[in-house]
Amino acid sequence: MQGTVATYDPETRTGTLLLDDGATVTFPAAAFDASGLRLLRLGQRVRLEHDAAGTLVRITLPTFQ
């Protein structure tokens, strides 16, 4: 699943993503920390990874595997 960064707070490492269907998803610091990224820019395209329970566990760039 992919989305676009709508908000990002570098101090808390949390933010919100706008999905392609118009839904908004909030991501926790743990999902950002698992990404290995240093920052996110508003409007940046990202890929969301969920665990078996549907919890957002990692945010990566679409080109990362």
C-alpha contacts under 8 A as a table, 3 or more apart, distances in Angstrom:
res1	aa1	res2	aa2	distance
1	M	47	R	5.81
1	M	48	L	5.48
1	M	49	E	7.23
2	Q	19	L	6.47
2	Q	20	D	7.11
2	Q	45	R	7.18
2	Q	46	V	5.67
2	Q	47	R	4.31
2	Q	48	L	5.76
2	Q	62	P	7.64
3	G	17	L	5.90
3	G	18	L	5.38
3	G	19	L	4.27
3	G	20	D	5.95
3	G	45	R	5.86
3	G	46	V	5.53
3	G	47	R	6.39
3	G	48	L	7.39
4	T	17	L	5.39
4	T	18	L	5.15
4	T	19	L	6.46
4	T	20	D	8.00
4	T	42	L	7.69
4	T	43	G	5.48
4	T	44	Q	5.50
4	T	45	R	4.58
4	T	46	V	6.03
5	V	8	Y	7.14
5	V	15	G	7.72
5	V	16	T	6.31
5	V	17	L	4.61
5	V	18	L	6.38
5	V	40	L	7.36
5	V	41	R	6.84
5	V	42	L	5.11
5	V	43	G	5.07
5	V	44	Q	5.37
5	V	45	R	6.53
5	V	46	V	7.22
6	A	15	G	7.42
6	A	16	T	5.47
6	A	17	L	5.12
6	A	18	L	5.96
6	A	42	L	5.65
6	A	43	G	6.29
7	T	15	G	4.98
7	T	16	T	5.12
7	T	17	L	6.98
7	T	42	L	6.18
8	Y	13	R	6.90
8	Y	14	T	5.85
8	Y	15	G	4.21
8	Y	16	T	6.67
8	Y	40	L	6.73
8	Y	41	R	7.42
8	Y	42	L	7.10
9	D	12	T	5.66
9	D	13	R	5.45
9	D	14	T	5.61
9	D	15	G	6.04
10	P	13	R	4.77
10	P	14	T	7.25
10	P	39	L	6.93
12	T	29	A	6.65
13	R	28	P	7.31
13	R	29	A	4.85
13	R	32	F	6.47
13	R	33	D	7.74
14	T	26	T	7.55
14	T	27	F	5.73
14	T	28	P	5.10
14	T	29	A	4.99
14	T	32	F	7.15
15	G	26	T	5.76
15	G	27	F	5.58
15	G	28	P	7.19
16	T	24	T	6.58
16	T	25	V	5.46
16	T	26	T	4.25
16	T	27	F	5.90
17	L	24	T	5.64
17	L	25	V	5.14
17	L	26	T	6.31
17	L	27	F	7.47
18	L	22	G	6.11
18	L	23	A	5.91
18	L	24	T	4.70
18	L	25	V	6.50
19	L	22	G	5.34
19	L	23	A	5.29
19	L	24	T	6.12
19	L	25	V	7.33
20	D	23	A	7.35
27	F	31	A	6.40
27	F	32	F	7.43
27	F	56	L	6.94
28	P	31	A	5.54
28	P	32	F	6.80
29	A	32	F	5.12
29	A	33	D	5.98
30	A	33	D	4.98
30	A	34	A	6.08
30	A	57	V	7.05
30	A	58	R	7.61
31	A	34	A	5.23
31	A	35	S	6.58
31	A	56	L	6.50
31	A	57	V	4.66
31	A	58	R	4.17
31	A	59	I	5.91
32	F	35	S	5.26
32	F	36	G	7.43
32	F	37	L	7.18
32	F	58	R	6.16
32	F	59	I	5.82
33	D	36	G	6.03
33	D	37	L	7.28
33	D	58	R	7.76
34	A	57	V	7.23
34	A	58	R	5.44
34	A	59	I	7.37
35	S	58	R	5.47
35	S	59	I	5.33
35	S	60	T	5.39
37	L	40	L	7.63
37	L	60	T	7.50
40	L	44	Q	6.88
41	R	44	Q	5.40
45	R	61	L	6.78
45	R	62	P	7.10
46	V	59	I	6.45
46	V	60	T	5.60
46	V	61	L	4.66
46	V	62	P	5.58
47	R	59	I	5.74
47	R	60	T	5.21
47	R	61	L	5.71
47	R	62	P	5.21
48	L	56	L	6.82
48	L	57	V	7.84
48	L	58	R	6.13
48	L	59	I	4.88
48	L	60	T	6.66
49	E	56	L	5.91
49	E	57	V	5.86
49	E	58	R	5.13
49	E	59	I	6.27
49	E	60	T	7.96
50	H	53	A	7.60
50	H	54	G	5.23
50	H	55	T	5.18
50	H	56	L	4.41
50	H	57	V	5.34
50	H	58	R	7.02
51	D	54	G	5.28
51	D	55	T	5.51
51	D	56	L	6.71
51	D	57	V	6.41
52	A	55	T	7.51
56	L	59	I	7.96
60	T	64	F	6.38
61	L	64	F	5.43
62	P	65	Q	7.78
